[in-house]
Amino acid sequence: MGLGITRAFDQARSGRRQVVFVTGEPGIGKSALADAFLGQLRDAHAARIAHGQCLDYHGVGEPYLPLIEALTRLAGVPDSAVVKKILAAQAPTWLAQMPSLWTRSERSALATRGRATRERMLRELTLAIEAMAAGLPLLVKLEDIHWSDASTLDWIAHVARRPEPARLMVLATFRPADPAADKVGLGGLVAELALHGQCKEITLHPLNLDAIEAYLQARLKGEGAQAREMAPLLLERTGGNPLFMTSIVKELPQQHVVTPGAVVSIPHDVRRFIDRQIDDLGESDRTLLTAASVIGREFATAAVAATLESEVDTVEATCARLARQGVFINKAAATAWPDGTPADLYAFRHDLYRELLYDRLPATRRATSHVRVGRRLETAWSERLDAIAAELAEHFERGNEPVHAIPHHQRAAAKALRRGANAEAIHHLRRALDAIGHITDEVERARIEVELRVALGAAFIATRGFGAPEVLDAYSRAETLCDRLGERADLFPAIWGQWMFRTGRGETTAGRRLGARLLALAKKFSNTGLRIQAHHAMWSTSFVCGELAQARAHADAALALFEAKIHQSMASSYGNHDAGCCARNFSAMALALADEGAAARAMMKHSVAAARSLGDPFSLALTLYFTSAAAQMLGDVALATTNSNLSVQMATDHELAQPKAWSMGVAGWCVAENGELERGLALATQAIAEMHLIHSRHFLPYLLGLLADVHFKAGHEAAATKAIQDGLATAEATGECFYNAELFRLRGELLARSPEGRKEAKASFHAAITVARQQGARALEQKAADSLAEMRSGSCE
């Protein structure tokens, strides 16, 4: 087994990156094998080593926690300046995740950096890690990844799949049979990577009879006959598990006579064996370790002291003695909490010890202990609660104080969203919602539920589209609560969320009503940020209703107020996308329809540049779609092709349902314009199917118009006619009529193909011209006029 790890490291040292999984049951020796290999590397000074530990929070936990721990430890080694320099250059987003490395002033500077997203976090960490491995090889050891968060597993997969050379090795241990591994899909990930030759899996198996006998002979100093008698019994009782086997053998010297009977007399149930070890502890030691089990696999002495309401010095002395004994715990590190409290860290040698100690706690004492730990950590981390928000939420939940856990779930969710970890954010928000029934004050309960529903709705919008059922559930409940609570500034995001949902469903009448309500609220509370978001609602509603001048006016008004450093942070409460980019996007489309091509192109260029600077996949995917639509309206097939393809790719990579469906429609039209009619038709048709799948009618008349155009070019007159009819019917039902002029023009083109249809065609062309003129869509008016002129001249057959 050790030889397999050595060979993998040799390949990594030669520039062929390696991801190695060491797997097996608890106590099988995964950590021992990995630690032994790392010890050899340290002795030979053959590699940089970064070590992170996954923890069992019984919840979603902190995104990227073991990676942050590994980087923090790596930056604490003697040549830490090199590591910090690389992090500053390659991974600025990650600097803020490791506040203990920086001074107060440096942390303040880091807080002003760009918004973290899943894509950015993955990319920056990978580039930084590879840079650290450019000279001396780098080995990243991640322990117990069956307890990993989804974001850490995403990073492992990202590193494994990269084809570029790197002197990097990721060595990860996990228990395949642990239920936690199934919850995070770890088995499927490893199988997929192995199928493509992107990882190696080293599975540790229980010791066989010969191995146990050899161990006993060494332990019993050459008593061969005795070892041969005892080995089969040990194998039967322990199943060959090294931890359990060695635990039993360590007790043998305490027996007056070391015989096979001594092994038989030991209970084969490991739980009972470990329970006996616990019973052998002195009462004060047992009490201390039981208190430590509440905190986790790794624990700070200051937290234990708070749990026991004891002096820290007493706890530290006891932990130091127990660590020297080397049975239950080891010394991990020494650190300090943000309030300056020294915090020596210790860790249980095996989680089974922690689990069995924790199980001994009576329910009442267990809850009290969790609350004491939570309150002590709140005090110590009062200025940086978001750093341990998930841990605090877990303590207060287990302490039967679910209301106290709610704000920590909210902080943990916000932190996850900033990292682009939507699944973790949704999990925290749902747990918080489960707890609101314990809030006794009805008004306060409703207010907090509104906050949670709005945040949950925004998270679902990013991943499942504006019209998804989950979005409906979140905002419908928020809407009901808002109506009950009345007009309040802190409810503005909920009303805005209702607007976005209604707009996403194509309910423009309701959208206009809510937009007007938002404008009134913003004026009432004299808040610049609220004014921007009220205009945000109105420029979108005005545009889809064909009110192009009003859309531009609202966008211009918002841009005059918008300050990126102040207002970009509002995105998480308002649709998870940047209002500044959105204003430019809708202005660009309105300008394109108004046949102001130069101004539209300038606006598109500015918007894409701003979106790229954000590091936010959702804002960029939306911007690429809207600018591709503006380019399509201008007839710029090349630009529309580039931006729609980029949006489809980004939306696919980040599972962003709405921009994926939209961009696919534009991409299909572009493919057809470039001569690939069948492939273009397939993409445009799939876009409509995706829109129905996510229950969204926002921009659906436009997409149906693109589909009709592709069918028309392919000679599919019946299919083109149906797409036009569907588009006009959807526009009538939703009020989204900004593309009606083009739909009328396309209908006229179809009718003009036959002599008997030219009278109706003329009427359609005139309808298109009238609608376009009313809307100020001079580009569409000119297209319709050109089509009418061609028919009159007899060029249409």
N, C-alpha and C positions, 0 to 999 in steps of 0.2 A: 504493500500500500504506500509506504514511504517512498519507494522507488518511483511510483507513478507521479507523485507530487514533485519529486526531484526532476524527472524528465520534463514535466510541464514547465517548471521554472527555467530549465535550460532553454526551452523553446522561447519562453518570454524574454529571457536575457538576449537571445539572438534577434529579437524584434518581432516575434510572432505572438501577439497578445493571447492570453490564456484566461479562460474562466473555468474554474475547477470547483465542483460541488462534492463535498465529503458528506455522505449521508449514512444514517443508521439510527437505531433506536436509542432512547435515553440511556446514558451510561456506557455506550458501546466503545467510547474512546475517540470520538471525533475531535473534541477540543484537545485532548492529549496528543493526538497525532499532529494536528496543526501546530500546536505550541512547540512540540519537539522540533518540527521542521523550522519554525521561525527562530527558535533558539540557535540552530545551526547557522542560519543566515546572519543573525546578530553577531555571533562569535566570529564569523568570517568577514563581517562588514560588507556583505555581498548585496545588500538591497536596503532601500528605505522601506519601512513597515508602518502601515496605518491599520489600526484595529478598531472596529465598531461592534457594538453588542446590541442585538435586538431584544426588546423587553416585552414581557407578556402583560399588557395593560388590561386584558379582557375587553378591550374596546378597539377603536380605530387607531389610537395612538397618534404620534407626531409624524408627519411626512418627512422623509429623509433623515430621521433621527440617527440611525447607526452611521450614516455617511457624515453627518455633521460631527458626531462624536469622533469618528476616525480622523477627519480633517483637523479638528481641534487638538487631538493628541499629536498628530503629525507636526502641527505648528508649534508644539511645545518642546520639540527636541532641540538639541544644541544648534543645529543649522536652520532654526525656524525662520530666520530672515529670508532665506531662499524661498521657503514655502509661502510665506506671506506675500512676497513680491510676485510670485506666480499667481496667487489667488487674486491679488489686486489687478493684475494685468489681464488674466483670462476669465476670472469668475467673480466680478464685482457684486453680483447678486448674492453670492454665498457669504460674502464678508459679514453682512448683517445677520446671518444665521449663527454666527460664532462671536457673540458680544464679549465673551470673557477674554478674547485675544486683544481687545482694543481699549484705549482710554475712553473716558467719557466724551471728550471732544471728538475723537475719531468715530464713536458710535453715533453722535449727532450728525456728523457728515454722512455716514453711511445711510442714515434714515431718509436722506433726501434723494437717494438713488432711485432708478427706475423700478417699475412694478415687476415683481417676479412672476413668471408663468412657468407652466410645466415644461414647455419647449425650451425656454431660456435656461431654466435650472438644469435640465439634462445636458444641453449643449455646453454651457459654461463649465459644469463640473467635469465633463468628459475631456474638454480641451485642457483644463487645468491639471487633471490627473495625468494626462498624456505628456504634458509639459514637464511635470515633476519626474516622470520616468525617462526623460530624454537622456539624462546622464546615467546616474545609478538606477538600476531597475527598481520598480516600485511594486510592492506586494500589499494589496488591500485585503485584510481578513475581516469577514463579516460573520459573526457568530449567531446561530439560531435564527436563520432567516425564515423559518416557518412562522415566526412571530412578526415578520417584517410588515411594514406598511406597503401599500401598492406602489407608491412613488419610488421607493428604494428598489423594488423589483423591476420597475420600468427602467431605472438607470442600469441595472445589471444587464438587462436584455439589450439596451441601447449600446452599451460597451461591447457586448459579445458580437453584435451584428455588424459593427464597424469593420470595414476591410483594411483600413489604414494600418501600417505597421506601428507597433508600440512596445516598449520594453515594460510591459504591464502584466501583472497576474492578479486576478481576483480569486480569492480562496474563501468559499462560503460553506458553512455547515448547516445542516437542518435535519429534522426528523420527518421522514416521508409519511409516517403513520399518524402524525399529530393532526387532529381536526383543523387546527389553525392553518396548516399547509393547504388543505382543500379550500378553505375560505378565500385564500388569496390566489388560488389557481397556480400554486407553485409547481405541482407535478406536471401540469400541462406545459408550463413555460420551459422546464428543464427538458421535457421530451421533445418539444419543438426545436430548441437550440441544438440538442444532440442530433436530431434528424438532419440538420444542416451542417453538422460538424463544427458548431460554434461553441461547444463546451465539452468538458470531460466530467464524467460522474464516477466518483470512487465510493463504492458502497462497502461499508465495514460490516462484517458478519460476526455473529457470536463466536467466542473461542471454542475450538473443538477439544476433544478429549486429550489429544497429545499436548496442545498448548497449555491446558490447565495443569496437566501433570508436570510439564516443564516448569511452570510457575511455582507449583507446590514444592518441587525439589529444590529450587533456588531459595524459596522462603523457609523451608524446613531444614536447610543446610545438609542436603545430601541424604535425607531419609527416604530413599527410593521406594522401598516396599510400602511405607506409610502413604507416600504420595500416590502410588498406584491404587491403593485402596480408597483413598479419599476423593480422587479425581472424578470417578463416575458419579459419586453422590453430589459433589459440587455442581457437576454439569446438570444433573437432574433438578437440583434445587434452584439453580440460577439461570438455567437455559444458556449458559456461557456468557452472560452479560458481564463484562469486565468489572464494572463498578460494583455490582452486587456481589460478584465472586470475591473481589479483593476486600470488600467490606467485611465479608464473613471471615476471610482468612486472617484479617488483622485482629480479629477477636480470639483466634485460636491460641496465641501465646498466653492469654489470660486464663485459659483452662488449665487445671492442674495436670491433666493428662491429655495430650493431643492425640486423639484417636478418631477413626471414622465416625464413631458414635457422637463425637462432639459436633460434627457437621450435621448429622441426622437430627440432633436435638434442637438445632437452630430452626425456627419456623421458615418454611420455604416462601412464605408471603413476604415480599420485600417491604411492604408497608409496615408490617408488624416488626420487622427487623429494625427499620429506621425509627419506628416509634420507641423501641427499646433503647436505641442510642439517645434519643431525646430524653427518655425517662432517666437515664444515667447522669444527665446534666444536673448540676446544682440548681436549686430553685431560682436563684437570681439570674444565672446564665440562661436558663430556659425561658424565663420571663422576658429577658432582653431579646433573645433570638425570636421569640414569638412576636414581640413588638416590631422587630425589624422585618418580619415576614409581611407585615401590612404594607410596607413601603415598596417592596419589590425585590427582584433578584439582587440589584445593587442598591445600597442604602447609605445615607449620610448619618453620622453619629448624632448630629444636631437634631435630625428628624426623629431618631429613636428616643432621644432625651425628651423631646416634646410629647411623644406618645406616652412615655412612662411618667411624665412630669418629674423628671429626675435631672441631676446635674450632668452637663455634657462631659465634664472631666471623668466622672465615674463611668459613664458609658464608653468613652474612648479607652479607658484603661481595660475594661472588660473585653472590648472588641479586640484590642491589641493582644491580649492573652489568648483569646480563643483562636485568633489567626495564627499565632505561633504554634498552637497545638495542631493546626492544619486539618481539622476534621470537618467543621461546619462552614467556616468562612475563610476568606483570604483578604488581605489588604489590597485595595484597588488603586486608590490615588488619594491625593490631598488637594482640596480646592477651597474656594470661598464663595459664599452666596452673595448676591448683589448688595445686601445690606451690610456686608463686611463680616458676617459670621463665618468663622473657619468651619469647614465641613470635611472631615476625614471620610473617605468612601471605602466601604467594604462590600464584598459580594459573597453570596452563598456559593459554596463549591459546586453544588448541583441544585437544580431547581426543585428536585424531589424533596430536599430538605425544607426548602421554603414552603412548598405546597403542604407538606404534612404538618409543619408548625402552624401554618395559617388555618388549617382545618381544625386545629385544637381550640381555636378561639371561640368562646361562646358568642352567639349572635350579637348580644348587647355590647359586649366588650369590643367585638370586632368593629361595630359601627362607631363606637366612641373613639377608638384608636384612629380610624380613617379621618374622622372629623378633626381630631387634634393635629394629625399630620397636615391635613389640608390647610388649617388655619395658620399653622407655623410657616408653611411654605408661602401662603399668601402674604404674610408679614415680611418674610425675607425677600420675596420677589415682587413687592408691591409696585415697583416702577417698571417691571418687565413681566407682567402676568401672562402676556401672550406667549412667552417663551416656554412656559410649562402648563399652558391652558388645558391640554388634554389630560395631563396627569391630575390636575386639580379637579377637573370635572369627574374623573373616575373616583377620586377619594370622597367627594361629597355625595356622589350617587351611592357608593357603598356604605357611606355613613348615614344613610337614610335622610339626607338633606338635599333632595332633588332640586329644590328652588335655588339653593346656593350654587348648584352645579350649572344652572342655565347660563349665566353670563360667561362662564368658562367655556362652555360648549360654543357660545357665540364667538368668543375670541379664537378658539381653535378652528372654527369654520372659516372665519375671515382670514386667518393665517394660511389655511389650506388653499383658499381661493387665490390668495396672492401668489402661491406657488403653482397655480394651475392644477391643483390636486382636487378636482371636482367631486370625486367619489367620497373622499374623506370629509369634505365640507358637507355634503348631503347627509352623511351618516351622523355627524355631530348635530346638525340642525334637527334631524328627526328625533334624536335622543332628547334634545332640549324640548321639542314639542311634546314628547311623552311626559315631561315633568311639569308642564304648565298647569295641569289640573290641581296641583298642590298649592298654587297661589290663591290665597283667600280673598284678596281684594279684587273685585270683579273688573274694575276699570284698569288696574295695573295688569291683570291677567290678559285682558284684551289688547292692551298696548304692546306687551311683550310678544303676544302671539302674532300681532301684525308684523312686527320686526322679523320674526322667524319665518313667517309665510312669505314675506317679500324676498328675503334672502334665499329661501328655498326655490321660489319661483324663478328668480334670476339665475340660479345655478342650473335649473332644468332648461331654461331658455337656451343657455350656451350649449348644452349637450343634446337636447331633444327637440328644439325648435319652438317657435313662438306659440304654436297652437297645440302643443302636446297635452294629453289629459292631465299629466302631473302639474303642468303650469296652470291649467284650468282649476284644479283642486286648490292649489296654493293661493291664487289670486281671487278666486270666488269667495273663499273664507275670509281673506283680507278685506275684500270689498264689503262683505256683510258687517265685519267688525268696525270698519271705518264709518259706515253709515250710522252705527250705534254710538260711536265716540264723538262724531261731529267734526267740525273744521279745526284742525290743529296742525301746526307746522311739522311736528314730528311724524304726522301721518302722510305727508306729501309723497314719500317714496312708494307707499302702498297704493295711492291713487294713480301715480305714474305707472306703476306696475299693472294696474287694471287697464290703463290706456294701452300699454304695450300688448297685453294679451288680447284685448278686443281688436286692436289693429292687426295683430297676427292672424286672427280668425277672419279678417275681412269685414269686421263690423265697424264701418267708418262712421256711421251715425253716432254710435256709442262713443267711438274714439273722439269725434269732434266735441261731443258734450263733455267728456272728461278733460279734453285739452282746454276747453274754455274754463272749466273749473280749476284747472292747474294755473292758468294765467291769473285768475282772480285771487287764488291763494297766494301766489308769488307776490302779487301787488300788495295784498293785505299785510304780509309779513316782511316786506321790503328786504328780501334776501336775494343777493345776486345769483348764487348757485341755483336757487329755486327758479328764478326767472329764466336762466339758461335752459333748465330742464323743461320748463313749461313751453318755451319756444321749440325745444327739441320735439315735443309731442306735436306741436302745431305745424312745423315744417314738413314732417312726414305725412300727417293727415292731409294738409293742403296739397301736397304734391300728388298723392295718389288720387285725390279728387279732381285733378286737372287744374288746380288753382296755382299755376306756376309762379306768377308774380308774388302771390302771398307766401308761397313756400320760400322763395328767395328772400323776401323781407324778413321772415322769422329767422332764417338761417343767418342773415347778415346781422340782425339784432343780437343774436346769441354770440356770434363771433366777436362782435364789438365788446362784449362783456367777458369773454372767455380768457382766462389766464391759465396756461398749462400747468404751472407749478401748484396752483391752488385747486383747479377744477378737474384735473385728470383723475384724482383719487375718488371722484364721485361715481366712477364707472361701476363699481361693485354693487351700488344701490340702484343704478339706473340702467338695467339691461345688459350689464357686463361689457359695455363697449363705450368708447370715448366719444363724448358729445362734439368735440371740436372736429374730429374726422368725419363724423356723421353729418354735421352741418355742411361741410365742404362737399361731401358725396352727393347730397341732395341738390345743392347748388349746381354742381357739375351736370347732373342729369337735367335739371330745369334749363340750364344754359344750352345744353345740347339740343333739347327739343325746341328751344327758342331760336335755334340756328345761329348761336353765338359761339362758334367753334373755338376761336382762339381763347376766349375767356374760360370756356369749359375745359380745355386742355390744361391751362394754367392751374385751374382749381384741382383737377385730377392729380396733377404732378405734386402739388403741395400736400394734398390729402394722403397720397401713398407714402411720401417721405415722412410725414408726421406719424402715420400708423406704424411704419417700420421702426421708428425711434422708440415706440412704446414697449416693444417686447411682449405684446399681448396678442396671442394667436386669434382670438375672436374678433377684436377690432380690425386686425389686418385682413382676415378672411372676408369680413364684411366690406371693407374698403376696396379690396381687389374685385369683389363682385360688383359693387355699385359703379366703380370706374370702368369695369368691363361693359356694364350696361350702357353707361354714358358713351363709351367708344362705339358700341353697336348702334346707338341712336345717331351718332355722327357718321356711321358707315366706315369707321376705321377698323377693318377686319383684323389687321395685324395686332393692334393694341388690345382689342377685345379678346383675341385668341390668347395672348400672353397672360393678361390679368385673370381671365376666367379659368385658365388651366392652373395658374398658381393658387387661386382660391379653392378650386376643387381639391388640389393636393393637400393644402393646409387644412381644409375642413375634414378631409378624410383622415389625415394623420392625427387630428385632435378630436375626432368624433363630434364635429359641430354640424348638426343636422340641417339647420336652416340655410346657412351659406352654401352648403354642399348642394342642396337641391336647386337653389337659385343659379349658382354658377354653372351647374351642369346644363341648364337650359341654354345659357349664352354660349357655352362651349360647343353644344350641339349645333347651334345656328352657325357658329364660326367654321366648324368642320365641314358643314354642308356648303358654305360659301367658298371654301377652298377645294370643292369638287368631290368630297367624299360623302355623297348624299345618304347612303345607307347607314354609315356610322353616325353621321350627324343626326339622322332621324332616330336612331336607337338612343342616343344621349338625350335628345330633346324629349322623347317619350318617357324615358326613365326619370327625367326631372319632374314631369307631371305626376308620375307614380309616387315619387318621393314626397312631393307636396301633399298628396292625399294621405300618405302614410303618417306624416307628422301633423295632420289636421290643420294645415295652414292654407289660407287663401290670399295671403299678402303677396302681391305681385303676380298672382296666378293669371289674371287676364293678359299681362305682358308675356308671360311664358307661353301661354296658349297662342298668342300672336306669333311668337317665334316658331312654335311648332307648325302653325298653319303655313308660314312662309316656307319652311323646309318641305312640307308636303306639296305645296304649290310648285316649287322648283323641281320636285321629283315627279311631277305629273299625277299626283294622287289627288284628283279633284274632290272626290267624295270625302276623303279624310281631311283635306284642307277645309272644306266647307263645314264639317263637324267641329273642327278645332275653332274656327271663327265663331260659329254659333255658341259653342261652350264659353268662349272668351267674352262675348257680348252678354250672355246670360249671367256669367259670374260678375261682370262689371255692373250689371243692373242690380244683382242681388247684394253686392258688397258696397257699391258706390265708388269703386276703384276704376275711374274712367279715363285716366291719363293716356291710355293707349287705344282708346276707342277709335280715334281718327284713323290709325293704321289698320285696325280691324275692319272698319268700313272700306278703306282703300283696297285691302286684300280681297274682300268680298266682291268689290267692283271688278278687280282684275279677273277673278274666276268667272263672273257673269259675262264679262266682255269677250270671253273665248268663243261664245256662240252668238250668231247674229240675233237670235230671238231674245238673248239676255241683255242686249246692250242698253235697252231702255232702263232696266233695273240697275244696270251697272252705272249708268249716268247718275241715277238717284243716289247710289252708294257713294260715288265720288263726290257729289255735292254735299252729302251728309258729312263725309270726312273733312271736306274743306271748311264747312260751317263749324264743326266741333273744334277743329284745330285752331280756327281763327278766334273762337270764343275763349279758348284756353291760352292763346298766345304761343301756340306750338308751331312757329313758322316753318320749321323743318318738315313736320308732318303735313302742313298745309301745302308746301311746295311739292312734296312727293305726290299728294293726291291730285294737285293741279296738273302735274306732268303726266300722270296716268290718264286723266281725263283728256288731255291734249293728244296723247298718243292714240287713244280710242277714236277720237274725232278725225284724226288724220288717217285712220284705217290701218295703223301699224299693229293693232291688236287683232289677232285672228281668233 
